[in-house]
């Protein structure tokens, strides 16, 4: 038996070797070894290491998968799936100098089918870090649309008045405000709903929601309170006196009415809201005076009424500096009241200068034809008298400051021209000379207050001389 086994031993060993290689060749041809690949989700472990350090992290390029490769027989490929592997990075291995961590791969199932070890591509992952910022924002409401006519939103009640936002500094820094948007179009009754907080930039443009940001309240519950409303006009009263040489000419307000809400019976009974003179005091103003008021302070019933929007109103009291203008007026334009048919009346000069005060733009339009001069001569006896005028026809935007002195000479028609003495008057009439008190001649110039009616009187005595502008202080006697 031993001889049978040992006979031609070399040939037998050679045949076994050849048979092995033949088998190996057959196996490799019929079931070859191949390289297979799988895309595996990349897990992150020990992320709290970064969080505790106050850092936000993310993989470069926001990578969340890796590709693994392995050797396997062709007939075994169907037995291995992606779920048989786990790929992960451990942030405890983070190296700040390079900003990278290695990728680890664990084979969870069907390890026996694998011919060789598993390799991951990429083998390392770069990590980007940024400081974490936590910031509080007051929650605001941005309404869209308009309430129904006669109704107005009184207030918004929110489940949260403030929200806390957390995320990378570069993202939080772009947020200027946080709010919710609600639709109030055609609203008539109280309404409740929910809304998701929205981020806005400095230009009040909506920012897209970033998945790197967390907010402590993801949804806000709101209630819209609606009341009956009515627009009520404002009544402005102006008090105080402007400085000398200035005039108050009116006011401008950012609003002449406000929308007031409250019980219908109370709101409907109010005709206007009075802003008292104590709030709008000129107080020796020498220019425009800007005053801002809160109309709610002047509501007649603050307990039951309110102004939900725009209760602040700015009022500008308009004050202008006065100018003076000198107008040359012919004395033949003077209308004599109470003159006697028995006397002549002559003046010692052909014209007088009248100083009128007003706003420069009004004075530019003032002409001699706009002045109506009157003089009462009923008490003047024969002789020379100082002229005393009153002015009619000027509107209340002008005031006569003064006019130049002039004399009126009264002469008797019976005595003829030039006979103005008491004796000549006595000779012509056979009567005693008219005794005229000196006090009458010494009466000062006087001017009646300007009439509120404006307009001009037709000029009966021809064309008036040109007017001149007075820029300095008038030297004429002030009109009483």
Legacy VTK file of the C-alpha trace (Angstrom):
# vtk DataFile Version 3.0
C-alpha trace
ASCII
DATASET POLYDATA
POINTS 480 float
0.000 0.000 0.000
2.839 2.313 0.907
4.457 1.588 -2.402
1.322 2.523 -4.243
1.170 5.918 -2.443
4.825 6.700 -2.931
5.132 5.458 -6.480
5.512 8.448 -8.834
5.136 10.846 -5.865
6.490 13.805 -7.789
4.002 13.393 -10.529
1.204 13.136 -8.031
2.245 16.334 -6.228
2.571 18.144 -9.539
-0.889 17.034 -10.574
-2.356 18.365 -7.319
-0.707 21.730 -7.842
-1.898 21.872 -11.416
-5.396 20.926 -10.319
-5.403 23.741 -7.731
-4.418 26.333 -10.277
-6.948 24.967 -12.712
-9.641 25.264 -9.993
-8.474 28.760 -9.143
-8.645 29.782 -12.768
-12.120 28.318 -13.127
-13.314 30.128 -9.990
-11.843 33.451 -11.132
-13.473 33.140 -14.473
-16.850 32.006 -13.260
-16.968 34.067 -9.975
-14.396 36.820 -10.239
-13.373 39.238 -7.411
-14.482 42.808 -8.039
-14.297 46.256 -6.345
-17.678 47.529 -5.227
-18.679 50.993 -3.940
-21.479 52.357 -1.771
-22.591 55.942 -0.933
-22.946 56.052 2.855
-24.518 58.782 5.009
-21.868 60.405 7.155
-22.679 60.529 10.848
-21.190 63.041 13.277
-20.431 61.989 16.831
-19.398 64.087 19.827
-20.853 67.250 18.269
-21.402 68.580 21.780
-17.653 69.131 21.965
-18.088 72.073 19.585
-21.313 73.252 21.178
-19.725 73.396 24.611
-16.917 75.444 23.126
-19.517 77.941 21.794
-18.800 77.013 18.197
-21.094 76.234 15.316
-19.672 73.628 12.904
-20.423 72.213 9.488
-18.554 70.063 7.002
-16.921 71.918 4.170
-19.290 72.075 1.256
-21.977 70.782 3.632
-20.805 67.210 2.876
-23.067 64.594 4.465
-22.010 61.414 2.635
-18.818 59.491 1.808
-18.059 56.754 -0.708
-16.687 53.426 0.582
-15.010 50.796 -1.581
-14.381 47.081 -0.887
-13.418 43.817 -2.646
-16.091 41.129 -3.054
-16.896 38.090 -5.151
-19.325 38.670 -7.945
-21.800 36.161 -6.667
-21.789 37.819 -3.215
-22.470 41.368 -4.340
-26.224 41.121 -3.872
-25.749 40.082 -0.249
-24.102 43.383 0.763
-26.071 46.674 1.020
-25.383 50.213 2.239
-27.036 49.447 5.568
-24.215 46.950 6.288
-21.824 49.873 6.772
-21.576 52.908 9.022
-19.405 55.947 8.216
-18.786 58.643 10.804
-16.497 61.394 11.999
-15.643 62.024 15.625
-15.356 65.740 16.453
-13.342 64.783 19.528
-10.553 64.133 16.972
-10.873 67.625 15.473
-7.468 69.195 14.917
-7.751 73.023 14.759
-4.412 73.452 12.995
-5.642 71.629 9.889
-9.387 71.860 10.545
-9.891 68.189 9.602
-11.108 64.949 11.149
-10.635 61.356 9.831
-13.500 59.311 8.452
-14.148 55.967 10.164
-16.034 53.043 8.609
-17.565 50.135 10.527
-18.858 46.961 8.864
-22.081 46.137 10.682
-23.260 43.036 8.778
-22.097 40.446 6.197
-18.446 40.993 6.909
-17.604 37.447 5.699
-18.533 38.325 2.158
-15.859 40.974 1.986
-12.562 39.881 0.523
-10.534 42.878 1.661
-10.825 45.801 4.105
-13.117 48.757 3.463
-11.695 52.159 2.418
-13.472 55.534 2.612
-13.197 58.372 0.138
-12.488 61.029 1.237
-10.454 59.669 4.094
-10.627 63.001 5.983
-13.261 65.735 6.108
-12.593 69.438 6.598
-14.690 71.131 9.318
-15.654 74.836 9.270
-16.318 76.455 12.638
-17.891 79.779 13.617
-18.784 81.418 16.904
-22.361 80.791 18.068
-24.490 83.863 18.847
-27.695 83.970 20.868
-29.850 87.073 20.455
-33.303 88.190 21.625
-35.674 90.030 19.284
-38.911 91.860 20.070
-41.670 90.356 17.985
-43.436 92.826 15.686
-46.601 92.487 13.633
-46.665 93.345 9.929
-50.309 93.603 8.763
-51.254 93.345 5.123
-54.428 94.783 3.600
-56.950 97.155 5.186
-59.805 96.722 7.622
-63.392 97.106 6.464
-64.679 100.686 6.273
-65.630 101.995 9.682
-63.481 99.470 11.548
-59.951 99.610 12.850
-57.507 97.296 14.561
-57.199 98.308 18.191
-54.292 96.029 19.094
-52.569 92.708 18.484
-52.224 90.178 21.283
-49.355 87.692 20.815
-48.557 84.488 22.678
-44.941 85.712 22.852
-43.627 89.251 22.868
-40.012 88.189 22.351
-38.173 85.330 20.656
-34.631 84.007 21.100
-32.632 83.136 17.998
-29.440 81.075 17.984
-27.007 80.420 15.160
-23.691 81.407 13.536
-22.646 85.006 14.022
-22.540 85.672 10.266
-26.194 84.630 9.935
-27.529 86.271 13.116
-25.775 89.498 12.114
-27.937 89.751 9.000
-31.166 89.706 11.037
-32.483 93.154 11.912
-35.923 92.195 13.234
-38.285 89.276 13.690
-42.044 89.456 13.166
-45.161 87.768 11.930
-47.364 88.690 9.002
-51.156 88.795 9.416
-53.899 89.515 6.890
-56.429 92.165 7.999
-58.084 92.732 4.620
-61.822 93.445 5.153
-61.570 92.610 8.864
-64.694 93.368 10.925
-64.496 91.094 13.961
-61.940 89.778 16.411
-59.735 87.142 14.746
-57.330 84.492 16.105
-54.671 82.522 14.218
-51.106 81.237 14.154
-48.065 82.391 12.201
-44.428 81.374 11.782
-41.817 84.012 12.778
-40.135 85.702 9.812
-36.671 87.266 9.745
-36.116 90.710 8.185
-32.971 92.605 7.198
-32.261 96.302 7.796
-34.323 97.235 4.711
-37.299 95.241 6.019
-36.806 92.630 3.313
-37.635 89.059 4.249
-34.652 86.763 4.800
-34.876 83.078 3.824
-35.101 80.731 6.802
-31.647 79.253 7.391
-31.496 75.684 8.707
-28.505 76.667 10.817
-30.734 78.957 12.904
-32.878 77.768 15.782
-35.683 79.767 17.373
-37.146 79.061 20.786
-40.755 79.561 19.628
-41.402 78.076 16.163
-45.023 79.253 15.995
-46.830 82.332 17.345
-50.506 82.511 18.279
-52.100 85.927 17.714
-55.424 87.639 18.345
-56.512 90.759 16.441
-58.800 93.091 18.411
-61.098 95.160 16.174
-63.219 98.165 17.157
-65.623 100.465 15.397
-63.731 103.558 14.239
-64.476 107.101 13.104
-62.289 109.793 11.648
-62.595 112.983 13.699
-61.195 116.368 12.594
-58.656 118.258 14.692
-59.350 121.831 15.815
-56.182 123.853 16.389
-56.109 126.937 18.636
-52.997 129.108 18.542
-51.991 131.303 21.474
-49.263 133.777 22.380
-47.765 136.688 20.462
-44.952 136.640 17.967
-41.949 138.922 18.406
-42.244 142.540 17.296
-41.755 142.882 13.569
-43.110 139.386 12.850
-46.515 137.971 11.963
-48.154 134.589 12.425
-49.533 133.575 9.023
-50.995 130.116 9.629
-50.054 126.522 10.405
-49.294 123.263 8.698
-50.068 119.898 10.309
-49.087 116.369 9.329
-52.718 115.368 9.922
-55.967 117.326 10.088
-57.968 114.376 11.375
-57.332 111.136 13.246
-59.067 107.792 13.391
-60.534 107.217 16.859
-61.854 103.880 18.095
-64.227 103.184 20.953
-67.885 102.569 21.787
-70.037 103.848 18.949
-72.250 105.992 21.225
-69.237 107.866 22.605
-67.276 108.225 19.380
-70.313 109.367 17.370
-71.041 112.213 19.817
-67.689 113.944 19.220
-67.566 116.547 16.458
-63.898 117.493 16.769
-60.841 117.158 18.976
-59.647 120.513 20.292
-55.938 121.193 20.581
-55.781 124.132 23.046
-53.775 127.316 22.654
-51.633 126.296 25.631
-50.173 123.520 23.478
-49.637 125.790 20.451
-48.015 128.866 21.970
-46.143 131.261 19.682
-44.229 132.751 22.672
-42.332 135.638 20.977
-41.425 133.479 17.990
-39.110 134.964 15.371
-39.496 132.108 12.891
-41.412 128.909 12.215
-42.078 126.872 15.357
-42.428 123.086 15.196
-44.539 121.436 17.889
-45.278 117.694 18.124
-48.273 116.573 20.166
-49.914 113.290 21.066
-53.582 113.681 20.158
-54.532 110.988 22.674
-53.678 113.506 25.424
-56.595 115.669 24.247
-59.299 113.036 23.830
-62.432 114.021 25.761
-62.866 110.468 27.131
-59.504 108.756 27.457
-60.948 105.801 29.337
-63.179 104.644 26.488
-61.440 106.044 23.423
-58.067 105.542 21.834
-56.081 106.248 18.700
-54.475 102.943 17.732
-52.280 104.342 14.948
-50.509 107.634 14.275
-51.595 109.577 17.351
-48.489 111.785 16.979
-49.132 114.945 14.950
-46.514 117.586 14.099
-47.710 121.177 13.737
-45.596 123.937 12.211
-46.631 127.459 13.249
-45.639 129.684 10.345
-44.082 133.017 11.359
-42.801 135.555 8.833
-40.808 138.746 9.287
-42.598 141.956 8.315
-41.268 144.511 5.834
-42.160 148.130 5.139
-42.870 149.888 1.883
-43.028 153.645 1.178
-45.755 154.701 -1.263
-45.924 158.215 -2.708
-49.603 159.292 -2.738
-50.782 162.490 -4.491
-52.668 164.770 -2.088
-55.432 165.159 -4.673
-56.401 161.505 -3.868
-57.435 162.552 -0.355
-61.204 162.310 0.102
-62.453 165.207 2.264
-65.390 164.414 4.494
-67.605 167.277 5.775
-66.201 169.984 3.532
-68.114 173.228 3.188
-69.341 174.531 -0.162
-68.363 178.042 0.980
-64.641 177.237 1.292
-61.621 176.338 -0.825
-59.228 173.551 0.372
-55.605 173.471 -0.717
-52.510 171.520 0.402
-49.021 172.777 0.998
-47.517 169.909 -1.077
-48.450 167.800 -4.066
-47.925 164.395 -2.409
-47.272 162.636 0.867
-45.298 159.505 1.695
-47.229 156.640 3.347
-45.317 153.805 5.089
-47.164 150.467 4.937
-46.098 147.347 6.824
-46.768 143.749 5.760
-45.207 140.636 4.285
-42.744 141.325 1.498
-44.599 139.154 -1.008
-47.825 141.060 -0.301
-46.142 144.454 -0.367
-44.771 143.695 -3.835
-48.371 143.601 -5.094
-49.523 146.725 -3.214
-50.093 149.802 -5.363
-51.076 153.412 -4.674
-54.505 152.663 -6.116
-55.108 150.279 -3.212
-54.942 153.152 -0.701
-58.095 155.103 0.118
-57.231 158.258 2.120
-59.943 160.155 3.974
-59.777 163.354 6.021
-62.491 164.995 8.141
-62.496 168.760 7.432
-65.873 169.530 8.973
-64.272 171.193 11.973
-61.677 173.199 10.083
-62.147 176.982 10.008
-60.414 179.425 7.706
-56.654 179.205 7.924
-53.940 176.537 7.920
-54.458 173.181 9.577
-52.360 170.084 10.068
-53.754 167.190 7.967
-55.053 164.104 9.791
-55.858 161.017 7.683
-57.715 157.782 8.042
-57.246 154.836 5.662
-59.913 152.596 4.183
-59.868 149.682 1.777
-56.664 147.984 3.005
-57.017 144.286 3.859
-55.986 143.027 7.280
-52.637 141.854 5.920
-51.419 145.492 5.792
-50.962 148.184 8.411
-50.185 151.867 7.848
-47.232 152.715 10.092
-46.941 156.452 9.385
-47.309 159.174 6.793
-45.524 162.486 6.221
-46.871 165.764 7.674
-48.815 168.090 5.448
-50.921 171.262 5.860
-54.474 172.005 4.705
-55.264 175.628 3.887
-58.934 176.593 4.141
-60.010 179.742 2.234
-63.368 181.421 1.799
-64.897 181.408 -1.682
-66.655 184.739 -0.954
-63.385 186.511 -0.112
-61.690 185.123 -3.177
-58.385 183.297 -3.444
-55.656 184.350 -1.032
-57.983 185.992 1.554
-57.574 183.633 4.460
-57.165 185.979 7.408
-59.801 186.460 10.035
-60.236 190.087 9.048
-60.745 189.305 5.401
-63.198 186.651 6.336
-65.037 189.158 8.481
-65.003 191.777 5.722
-66.414 189.436 3.135
-69.165 188.031 5.272
-70.033 190.759 7.726
-69.549 188.256 10.544
-67.020 187.884 13.272
-63.882 185.847 12.431
-64.157 182.177 13.021
-62.241 181.331 16.177
-60.536 177.949 15.638
-59.031 176.341 18.740
-55.272 175.691 18.528
-55.803 172.208 19.932
-57.743 171.257 16.798
-54.769 172.149 14.590
-52.393 170.231 16.898
-54.336 166.988 16.618
-51.984 164.153 15.692
-52.173 161.846 12.734
-54.509 158.938 13.187
-55.249 155.784 11.251
-58.289 153.588 11.551
-57.742 149.880 11.773
-57.545 148.291 8.333
-60.836 147.051 7.007
-61.093 143.212 6.696
-62.389 143.665 3.186
-59.689 143.770 0.578
-59.753 145.367 -2.815
-58.778 148.543 -4.623
-60.598 151.790 -5.397
-60.705 153.215 -8.871
-58.249 156.101 -9.142
-60.149 159.288 -10.038
-57.191 161.630 -10.361
-54.984 160.101 -12.987
-51.960 157.871 -12.746
-50.195 157.502 -9.397
-46.424 157.984 -9.043
-44.107 154.975 -8.809
-43.660 153.360 -5.376
-40.347 152.851 -3.596
-39.244 150.178 -1.131
-38.355 151.222 2.421
-35.708 149.036 4.017
-34.805 151.031 7.096
-36.731 152.371 10.089
-39.361 154.913 9.072
-38.641 158.440 10.178
-42.291 159.442 9.884
-44.589 159.919 12.807
-46.282 156.639 13.822
-50.003 156.463 13.236
-52.018 156.356 16.398
LINES 1 481
480 0 1 2 3 4 5 6 7 8 9 10 11 12 13 14 15 16 17 18 19 20 21 22 23 24 25 26 27 28 29 30 31 32 33 34 35 36 37 38 39 40 41 42 43 44 45 46 47 48 49 50 51 52 53 54 55 56 57 58 59 60 61 62 63 64 65 66 67 68 69 70 71 72 73 74 75 76 77 78 79 80 81 82 83 84 85 86 87 88 89 90 91 92 93 94 95 96 97 98 99 100 101 102 103 104 105 106 107 108 109 110 111 112 113 114 115 116 117 118 119 120 121 122 123 124 125 126 127 128 129 130 131 132 133 134 135 136 137 138 139 140 141 142 143 144 145 146 147 148 149 150 151 152 153 154 155 156 157 158 159 160 161 162 163 164 165 166 167 168 169 170 171 172 173 174 175 176 177 178 179 180 181 182 183 184 185 186 187 188 189 190 191 192 193 194 195 196 197 198 199 200 201 202 203 204 205 206 207 208 209 210 211 212 213 214 215 216 217 218 219 220 221 222 223 224 225 226 227 228 229 230 231 232 233 234 235 236 237 238 239 240 241 242 243 244 245 246 247 248 249 250 251 252 253 254 255 256 257 258 259 260 261 262 263 264 265 266 267 268 269 270 271 272 273 274 275 276 277 278 279 280 281 282 283 284 285 286 287 288 289 290 291 292 293 294 295 296 297 298 299 300 301 302 303 304 305 306 307 308 309 310 311 312 313 314 315 316 317 318 319 320 321 322 323 324 325 326 327 328 329 330 331 332 333 334 335 336 337 338 339 340 341 342 343 344 345 346 347 348 349 350 351 352 353 354 355 356 357 358 359 360 361 362 363 364 365 366 367 368 369 370 371 372 373 374 375 376 377 378 379 380 381 382 383 384 385 386 387 388 389 390 391 392 393 394 395 396 397 398 399 400 401 402 403 404 405 406 407 408 409 410 411 412 413 414 415 416 417 418 419 420 421 422 423 424 425 426 427 428 429 430 431 432 433 434 435 436 437 438 439 440 441 442 443 444 445 446 447 448 449 450 451 452 453 454 455 456 457 458 459 460 461 462 463 464 465 466 467 468 469 470 471 472 473 474 475 476 477 478 479
